[in-house]
Amino acid sequence: MPDYARGYPPTTYEAGTVPINACGWLPASGPLPAYAALDRDLEADVVVIGAGLTGAAVALRLAQRRLPVVLLEAAQPADAASGRNAGHVLPYLGSLRPLEGWPDKGARFLEYFIAHRRIVYDLCAEHGIDGDAAQVGCLEMAHRPMRQLADNAARWKRLGCDVEVVQGTAMEAMTGTPRYQYGLFWRDGGRVNPYLFTQGLAGAAVKLGARLFGDSRVVAATRTGDRWEMRTARGSVRAPRVVICTNGHRGNVYRPELAATNYPLTSCGLATEPLAPEILASLNPSRAALQQVPAGLYPLVIDGRNRIITATIPDARGAADAGRYFRRLLRYLHRIYPHMRDADIRLQSYWTGQTHSSSTVHHEDYPQLYDLGPGMTGILNVGTWGNVLGPLIGLNVADALAEGRPQDLVLPLESPAPVSSPRAFAFKIRYLLIPLARILDLAGLV
């Protein structure tokens, strides 16, 4: 039975908590082996909470540096947003405007980001992670020339990125369709299987000595002397330093204020069955990760199993309707590739997840680094660029901890503060902007 037909409760799709088994990024054989729950009391130098992209990277770098580290995960590695995203590797950022309010205008962060923009491929190569990571490039596609794209290319070229404007017949050769006549090609971009990548980071950390426990939700945190005791249902870890890297912070009973720091948004993903060779021959010949501009309704990758994988924002109260979003994908493909109207393309997997961003403006969501008291730090709300920013920030924080040099942190340290109207962002996106974008898309205006 296909994953999307298993009949999970609609409420789990709406909340983005449908079981990870439904996710199309899992291997054909199913979820990777589970890590056992913590069932004893331990001591460590650092305890990391959350085995997503960020937490796994923190634990990996600390283990590389031979610091005793324990990684606690409420479910299993990659279970939440890290294992469910669209699989794009983006070597640039959506907007630099938020950096204007940082103490150094974001100069150190940008320098670090540019230096580590290939971090996904580098980590896979360094640690032998089979994450289906491919530096095939990322192509932003527009129907006509756009000043915004040209300006963006010039800006990021000055910063050191390998990006070029593509037009006309060159664009058609890359995409396999004449419908897009202008775009930006980011050579350092590409795709990754985020579930396998996150699992690979966690596994590499364990090989280097980190202790990882799944199904181990932290239920209490107590500070005694110079140490924190992080307690789960069946055990505890005592350590002088704690790094919290949780997704959305739902159910966080030991630091409940973190749940109010972000703007949650449910998204959904689809994976087709493997495509026939005759379809693959003319569908996106470049194999670049594709993004449409400005609407971005159908970001596409073709993965190593020859499947189309895409993600979108589901309709209000319609997150459980897999067929609706697959039909929309087919309509889009048939419009862009008319010769494929009779092609046999079938849905294999459908899932949802939930992102938690730091901004009400899409693509201005930057990670946040929280000072949570003596010895406790939070890396939260990683947002849209998580495949790159999650491990990138994770390594930076781990190095700063290991060296005892907080001045090396590339994100500003903040105190957690509640955002205003956290649900308004999801309302704006799901009830207003996405429905409007779909109308304009059908009319061929975006």
Residue pairs with C-beta under 8 A, 6 or more apart in sequence:
2 347
2 348
2 349
3 21
3 22
3 23
3 24
3 348
3 349
3 350
3 351
4 22
4 322
4 347
4 348
4 349
4 350
4 351
6 21
6 22
8 18
8 19
8 22
8 320
10 319
10 320
12 18
12 19
12 352
13 268
13 314
13 319
13 320
13 352
14 266
14 317
14 319
14 320
14 352
15 266
15 352
15 354
16 81
16 84
16 266
16 267
16 319
16 352
16 353
16 354
17 354
18 351
18 352
20 26
20 31
20 75
20 76
20 78
20 79
20 83
20 84
20 195
20 351
21 30
21 31
22 349
22 350
22 351
23 83
23 84
23 195
23 269
23 349
23 351
24 269
24 270
24 271
24 307
24 309
24 348
24 349
24 350
24 351
25 83
25 84
25 87
25 193
25 194
25 195
25 196
25 271
25 309
26 195
27 196
28 305
31 76
32 199
34 76
34 214
34 215
35 73
35 76
35 77
35 202
35 212
35 213
35 214
35 215
36 213
36 214
36 215
37 213
37 214
37 215
37 216
37 232
37 233
37 234
37 235
38 72
38 213
38 216
38 232
38 234
38 235
38 236
38 237
39 234
39 235
40 234
40 235
41 235
41 236
41 237
41 238
42 70
42 211
42 235
42 236
42 237
42 238
43 68
43 237
43 238
43 239
44 68
44 69
44 70
44 211
44 237
44 238
44 239
45 62
45 67
45 68
45 69
45 239
45 240
45 241
46 58
46 62
46 67
46 68
46 69
46 70
46 239
46 241
46 242
46 243
46 401
47 69
47 70
47 71
47 72
47 228
47 230
47 237
47 239
47 241
47 242
47 243
48 55
48 58
48 59
48 62
48 69
48 70
48 71
48 72
48 242
48 243
48 245
49 55
49 72
49 218
49 230
49 242
49 243
49 244
49 245
49 246
50 72
50 73
50 74
50 244
50 245
50 246
50 247
51 59
51 71
51 72
51 73
51 76
51 77
51 78
51 198
51 202
51 212
51 214
52 77
52 78
52 80
52 81
52 82
52 83
52 198
52 245
52 246
52 247
52 390
53 82
53 194
53 197
53 198
53 201
53 382
53 386
53 387
53 390
53 391
53 394
54 82
54 245
54 367
54 379
54 382
54 386
54 390
54 391
54 393
54 394
55 71
55 73
55 243
55 245
55 246
55 379
55 394
56 71
56 77
56 82
56 198
56 201
56 202
56 205
56 391
56 394
57 123
57 201
57 390
57 391
57 392
57 394
57 395
57 398
58 243
58 245
58 379
58 394
58 395
58 397
58 398
59 69
59 71
59 202
59 205
59 210
59 212
59 398
60 123
60 127
60 201
60 202
60 204
60 205
60 208
60 210
60 394
60 398
61 394
61 395
61 398
61 399
61 402
62 69
62 210
62 398
62 401
62 402
63 69
63 205
63 206
63 208
63 209
63 210
64 208
65 398
65 399
65 402
66 209
67 401
67 402
68 209
69 205
69 209
69 210
69 211
70 210
70 211
70 212
70 213
70 237
70 239
71 202
71 205
71 210
71 211
71 212
71 213
72 213
72 216
72 217
72 218
72 230
72 232
72 237
73 79
73 212
73 213
73 214
73 215
73 216
74 215
74 216
74 217
74 218
74 246
74 251
75 214
75 215
76 214
76 215
77 83
77 198
77 199
77 201
77 202
77 212
77 214
78 194
78 195
78 198
78 199
78 202
80 247
80 248
80 353
80 354
81 247
81 248
81 353
81 354
81 355
81 356
81 386
82 194
82 195
82 198
82 247
82 386
82 390
83 194
83 195
83 198
83 199
84 194
84 195
84 267
84 269
84 351
84 352
84 353
85 194
85 267
85 269
85 311
85 353
85 355
85 386
85 387
86 269
86 299
86 301
86 309
86 310
86 311
87 191
87 192
87 193
87 194
87 289
87 301
87 303
87 309
87 387
88 138
88 189
88 191
88 289
88 291
88 299
88 301
88 387
89 120
89 121
89 133
89 135
89 138
89 189
89 190
89 191
89 192
89 289
89 387
89 388
90 138
90 186
90 189
90 385
90 387
90 388
91 117
91 118
91 138
91 161
91 186
91 188
91 189
91 388
92 117
92 152
92 156
92 161
92 163
92 186
92 189
93 113
93 363
93 366
93 385
94 362
94 363
94 364
94 365
94 384
94 385
95 361
95 363
95 364
96 106
96 110
96 155
97 364
98 106
98 359
98 364
98 366
99 105
99 106
99 109
99 110
99 366
100 106
102 109
102 412
103 412
108 410
109 410
109 411
110 159
112 392
112 396
112 410
113 389
113 392
113 410
114 159
114 160
114 161
116 122
116 392
116 395
117 161
117 188
117 388
118 135
118 188
119 388
119 391
119 392
119 395
120 131
120 133
120 190
120 192
120 197
120 387
120 388
120 391
121 133
121 135
121 190
123 129
123 197
123 201
123 204
123 391
124 130
124 131
124 133
124 192
124 197
124 200
127 200
127 201
127 204
128 204
129 196
129 197
129 200
129 201
129 203
129 204
130 196
130 200
131 192
131 193
131 196
131 197
131 200
132 191
132 192
132 193
132 196
132 303
132 304
133 190
133 191
133 192
133 193
133 197
134 190
134 191
134 192
134 287
134 304
135 187
135 188
135 189
135 190
136 189
136 190
136 191
136 286
136 287
136 288
136 289
137 185
137 186
137 187
137 188
137 189
137 190
137 286
137 288
137 289
138 185
138 186
138 189
138 190
138 288
138 289
138 290
138 291
139 166
139 174
139 175
139 183
139 184
139 185
139 186
139 286
139 288
139 289
139 290
139 291
140 149
140 183
140 184
140 186
140 291
140 292
140 293
141 171
141 175
141 180
141 182
141 183
141 290
141 291
141 292
141 293
142 149
142 180
142 181
142 182
142 183
142 292
142 293
142 294
143 179
143 180
143 181
143 182
143 444
143 446
144 181
144 182
145 167
145 181
145 182
146 182
146 293
146 294
148 293
148 294
149 165
149 182
149 183
149 184
149 293
150 165
152 184
153 163
153 164
153 165
153 184
156 163
157 163
161 186
161 188
162 186
162 187
162 188
163 184
163 185
163 186
163 187
164 184
164 185
164 187
165 182
165 183
165 184
166 174
166 182
166 183
166 184
166 185
167 181
167 182
167 183
168 181
171 180
171 181
171 182
171 183
172 178
172 180
172 181
173 285
173 286
174 183
174 185
174 284
174 285
174 286
174 288
175 284
175 285
175 286
175 290
176 282
176 283
176 284
176 285
176 337
177 336
177 337
179 335
179 336
180 292
180 336
183 293
185 288
189 288
189 289
190 288
190 289
191 289
191 301
191 302
191 303
192 387
193 303
193 304
194 386
194 387
197 387
201 391
202 212
205 212
206 212
213 232
213 235
216 232
216 233
216 234
216 235
217 232
217 233
217 251
218 230
218 231
218 232
218 252
218 254
219 231
219 232
219 233
219 253
219 254
220 229
220 230
220 231
220 253
220 254
221 228
221 229
221 230
221 231
221 242
221 254
221 255
221 376
222 228
222 229
222 231
223 229
223 373
223 374
223 375
226 240
226 374
226 375
227 238
227 239
227 240
227 375
228 238
228 239
228 240
228 241
228 242
228 375
228 376
229 236
229 237
229 238
230 236
230 237
230 238
230 239
230 242
230 254
240 375
241 375
241 376
241 377
241 401
242 372
242 375
242 376
242 377
243 376
243 377
243 378
243 379
243 397
243 398
243 401
244 255
244 258
244 370
244 372
244 376
244 377
244 378
244 379
244 380
245 378
245 379
245 380
245 394
246 252
246 258
246 380
247 354
247 356
248 259
248 262
248 264
248 354
248 356
249 255
249 256
249 258
249 259
249 261
249 262
249 356
249 380
250 259
252 258
252 259
255 372
255 378
255 416
257 416
257 418
258 370
258 378
258 380
258 416
260 416
260 418
260 419
260 422
261 358
261 368
261 370
261 380
261 381
261 416
261 417
261 418
261 419
262 356
262 357
262 358
262 380
262 381
262 419
262 422
263 356
263 357
263 358
263 359
263 360
263 365
263 419
263 422
263 425
263 426
264 354
264 355
264 356
264 422
264 423
264 425
264 426
265 313
265 354
265 355
265 356
265 357
265 425
265 426
265 429
265 430
266 313
266 314
266 319
266 352
266 353
266 354
266 426
266 430
267 311
267 312
267 313
267 314
267 352
267 353
267 354
267 355
268 311
268 312
268 313
268 314
268 319
268 325
268 350
268 351
268 352
268 353
269 309
269 310
269 311
269 349
269 350
269 351
269 352
269 353
270 308
270 309
270 310
270 311
270 322
270 325
270 326
270 329
270 347
270 349
270 350
271 303
271 307
271 308
271 309
271 347
271 348
271 349
271 350
272 307
272 308
272 309
272 345
272 346
272 347
272 348
273 307
273 345
273 346
273 347
273 348
274 305
274 306
274 307
275 283
275 302
275 306
275 307
275 308
275 345
276 343
276 344
278 343
279 340
279 343
279 345
280 302
280 306
282 337
282 339
282 340
283 302
283 308
283 333
283 337
283 340
284 290
284 300
284 302
287 302
289 299
289 300
289 301
290 298
290 299
290 300
290 301
291 299
292 298
292 299
292 446
294 446
295 437
295 440
295 441
295 446
297 312
297 332
297 434
297 437
297 438
297 441
298 310
298 312
298 329
298 332
299 310
299 311
300 308
300 309
300 310
301 308
301 309
301 310
302 308
302 309
303 309
307 348
308 329
308 333
308 345
310 329
312 325
312 328
312 434
313 429
313 430
313 434
314 321
314 325
314 352
314 430
315 321
315 324
315 430
315 434
315 435
316 430
316 431
318 324
319 352
322 347
322 350
323 347
325 350
326 347
326 350
328 438
330 345
331 442
332 441
333 340
333 345
334 340
334 341
335 444
355 383
355 384
355 386
356 380
356 381
356 383
357 365
357 381
357 383
357 384
357 425
358 365
358 366
358 367
358 368
358 381
358 383
359 365
359 366
359 383
360 419
360 424
360 425
360 428
362 384
362 429
363 384
365 381
365 383
365 384
366 383
366 389
366 411
367 379
367 380
367 381
367 382
367 383
367 389
367 390
367 393
367 411
368 378
368 379
368 380
368 381
368 411
368 414
369 377
369 378
369 379
369 393
369 397
369 409
369 411
369 412
369 413
369 414
370 377
370 378
370 379
370 380
370 413
370 414
370 415
370 416
371 377
371 413
371 414
371 415
372 378
372 416
377 397
377 401
378 416
379 393
379 394
379 397
379 411
382 389
382 390
382 393
383 389
393 410
393 411
396 408
396 409
396 410
396 411
397 409
399 408
400 406
400 407
400 408
400 409
406 413
437 446
440 446
